[in-house]
Amino acid sequence: MRLDAAGTTPEEVIVLETVGPVDGFIAAVRSVDGLEWLGEIDEDDIPADDDFFVEDRQGVAQAARTLRGRLFLVFSNQQGLQQITSLWRDWLAGRNLPYGLGRWGQVFALLRDVRTWGVQDRLEETGVLRDWEDRVAHQQEIVPCELELWYRSDTRRRAAARERVATLVTRVGGEIVGETTVNEIAYHALLANLPIAAVDAVLRAATRDAALVQCEQIQFIRATGQLAGIVGDDQRQPDPGPAPEIEPLGAPVVALFDGLPLENHQRLAGRLIVDDPDDYGNGYPALERQHGTAMASLILHGDLDAGEPPLRRRLYVRPILRPDERAWSAPRREAASEQVLILDVIHRAVRRLFEGDGAQPPVARQVCVINLSIGYLDRLFDGALSPLARLLDWLAWKYRVLFIVSAGNHARSIEIAVDADQIETIGTRDLQSHVLRALAADARHRRLLSPAESVNALTIAATHEDASADASPPNTADPISSGLPSIFNAQGMGYRRAIKPELLLPGGRARVRSRAAAGSPTTLEVHTQLRPPGQRVASPGYAEGDLGYTWHTRGTSNAAALASRIASELHDVLDDLRAEPGGEVLDAVPRALWIKALLAHAASWGDSGSALEQILRTEENSRQFKEYVTRLIGYGRVDPSRVKECTKDRVTAMGGGVLQVDQAHIHRFPLPPSLSGVRGWRRLTVSLAWLTPINPMHRAWRRADLWFQPPDAPLQVRRQEADWRAVQRGTLQHEVLEGERAAAFVDGDSLEIRVNCRADAGALEDAVPYALAATLEVAAELDLDIYSEIRLRIIGTRVQVTNADG
């Protein structure tokens, strides 16, 4: 039994529609004598409870009965599949089940339907019907859509499936205008243009009996053009400038895949390398170059109100968005073109960086970070990896590149349990409690936007903070304290309940306006105008040729851009370390992994963890609170100063290597003698990052599972923050341990951190590189120079390699 149908064919799959959430069904069937095997599903695969923070448990139970989940039984032969569907039909008809199979009745009582893959899975679960209804309402003559076919590894069967679908498309008056196959992620899709009459016929037919949507070769039908980066059109202000002078700049190590920026803006001129082989600039007016301009500004300069120095490197930009062809008014939103498959565009763009394009040599092989501050507006993570997330995972491994992806924004209103006549008198602290409870309880509608669930990527959400002046638009309120997770954020968890989003950075500060009717709960509308609060970024002006304007924006896109900015700065830090004696050891690990490890290493929950615990923790959820609160806070907020330099009372050591399956490396971290026997606060932070090869035909997907067991002795420290199980489900393990008890050790003693490697999704034949960072810090009042002590002793330290069972 599986939670998605990836890597299968329709002849192998039965869909089980559950009454209520999937986790309840699995728990129930585990108690059915003789059918316990139905519940034998990996705990990591069981989806997180979206109602974990809801206090009205009776209401949750009632609501659950109106929900439906899906599970998939995969059979190796048709006989088993046909037997189950036959039993289901007999049970529905009230007939006695055959002798020895009566226990299936207990399972069927928990199900709404047992069926083969059909129109509901192909069409109704993807959101494409809403897109079609909108296009028909606007009388759009040609309706583009993505037809994702069941992947066939056999070339002839794949071609036959394509011909069958193309025939049906032609029969309704449409045409196939594109095709993409990526064997490495088991993806095969066609881009089709359908006439409005064919689409309208599907919408009008209650039975959805059109041959195209019934076609067994099609797995999903999806809308195109939904990948977007949205800013808007509002208050621009002249740049307070002046723009910093341009000094000689280094080659770019960060690539921005986004909309086309305003290249000659005074904040961007001379700092960009814009590569536009698809000629997106043609028909892309300067006034509509909003999102790419904002993201480039944040990567190069950060929040302009913070007055930070610009990067010492250029930024590579590849336009993948353009003004929406469907928009009726200017400025149009920026989105993926409807006439291309965006997965193909991104695939070609990454390949062009590292391999070239036709006769064109690689255009920026030194790039090690790619920023994607965009997301599919109609593809909320549903437990199965989206095609684009699968592509990012494969490309990350193939080219050893780090994708930094925004988690996604949800600007939907927030309903709080406060009557209209009370909202004017509610205190700031009470308002924060109501808002955070409402956001946590609304997890079902605030899930990650594709491709944020990518396993190899770093997914970034925002905190409620920025450097803007304390502006208060009329009749608005500040809903939460600075530094807490933004009210915009998409929430985790990720694939197989991995921690997502992993990191938070500033960029999500927003105010709210209340709307309520007497006797009804209060609804808070998110204030989205482009004036403070927010992060000041470069913007188009009011007319062509205006090159000195700014505005204030907010969201997880901004936070991801800031993460990419820090990544570029960390690359320069690594260059400095590489120039020091022994620095050549950094070359053993791809630079992208060092950056991934160090970005995470700078993160912690800080005060946000205790604030969320005080508001959200209850007696009912206390046992699993840490695991579930990570959907809001991940590994915490990034403070880059923690990894850019050491201090007298804080020292960071780095190690890395390459592991084969069932191998282990032991890293030794010398302990400072002055700390022995001393009582006082100390913290040990350890971060392990890697990129995994993938297996598209296996439910676990991640071929390589690396992990370490945090060393709590001899420092007398204990795990804090993220749940110990959740941290081992992705490709980034970040552990924080703290303590105050005196620890006894002698000069020459070390912490041992053992990095292990095992196969997780079938055979693991590749060697897997990894990066490790460990930081020890002590309270400043202890007045211990642990940096000098550890630095002296770390010289000559070596990594020992042993077998995992040795």
Helices and strands as residue ranges (DSSP letters): G 10-12, E 13-19, H 22-29, G 36-39, G 43-45, H 57-64, E 68-74, H 78-92, H 104-108, E 111-116, H 119-119, I 120-124, H 128-137, E 142-149, H 155-171, E 175-182, G 183-185, E 187-195, H 196-204, H 211-214, E 218-223, E 227-229, E 237-238, E 254-258, E 272-274, G 286-288, H 291-301, G 304-306, E 315-319, E 322-323, E 334-335, H 342-354, E 369-372, E 375-376, H 387-399, E 402-406, E 414-419, H 428-441, G 443-445, E 458-463, G 495-497, E 503-506, E 512-515, E 521-526, E 535-539, E 549-553, H 556-578, G 583-588, H 591-601, E 603-604, H 606-616, G 622-624, H 625-633, E 637-638, H 641-644, E 650-659, E 663-670, G 673-675, E 682-690, E 704-708, E 718-720, G 726-728, E 732-739, E 750-759, E 768-778, G 780-782, H 786-794, E 800-803
